[in-house]
């Protein structure tokens, strides 16, 4: 039985250096009741010294502010 450490998991993926740059936009989707719904994640601010990220998760029906 082998346990995967979180750091090992992160090393499996290549993440762009500017992944949390201000105004960075990810477009994707989620499934709701069997239907694919579009979703956008927009980074509204990022403080590199503290690692604090503010972002907005939105679709056509709602907007969720994340901090």
C-alpha positions in Angstrom: 0.0 0.0 0.0 1.6 3.3 -1.1 0.4 6.7 0.0 0.8 9.6 -2.4 2.2 12.7 -0.8 0.6 16.0 -1.8 3.9 17.4 -3.0 4.4 14.3 -5.3 0.9 14.9 -6.7 1.7 18.6 -7.5 4.9 17.5 -9.3 2.8 15.5 -11.8 1.4 18.6 -13.3 3.1 21.5 -15.1 1.6 24.8 -14.0 2.4 28.0 -15.8 4.4 30.6 -13.9 1.7 33.2 -14.3 -1.2 30.9 -13.2 -2.3 33.5 -10.6 -1.5 36.6 -12.5 -4.1 39.3 -12.3 -6.7 39.1 -15.0 -5.8 35.4 -15.7 -8.9 33.7 -17.1 -9.7 29.9 -17.1 -12.7 28.8 -19.1 -14.1 25.4 -18.5 -17.3 23.6 -17.5 -19.1 21.6 -14.9 -21.9 19.0 -15.0 -25.2 19.9 -13.5 -28.1 17.3 -13.7 -26.3 15.6 -16.5 -25.8 18.7 -18.6 -22.5 20.4 -19.2 -22.5 24.1 -18.1 -19.9 26.7 -19.0 -17.9 28.2 -16.1 -15.2 30.9 -16.0 -12.6 31.6 -13.2 -11.1 35.0 -13.4 -8.2 36.0 -11.1 -9.0 39.6 -9.9 -5.9 40.1 -7.8 -2.9 38.2 -6.6 -0.3 39.1 -3.9 2.9 37.2 -4.6 4.4 38.0 -1.3 1.5 36.5 0.8 0.1 34.1 -1.8 -3.4 35.6 -1.4 -5.6 35.2 -4.4 -8.9 36.8 -5.1 -11.0 35.4 -8.0 -14.5 35.3 -9.4 -16.2 32.1 -10.4 -19.0 32.8 -12.8 -21.5 31.4 -15.3 -24.6 32.8 -16.9 -26.7 32.5 -13.7 -24.4 33.5 -10.9 -21.1 35.0 -9.8 -19.2 33.8 -6.8 -16.3 35.9 -5.3 -13.5 33.8 -3.9 -10.7 35.0 -1.6 
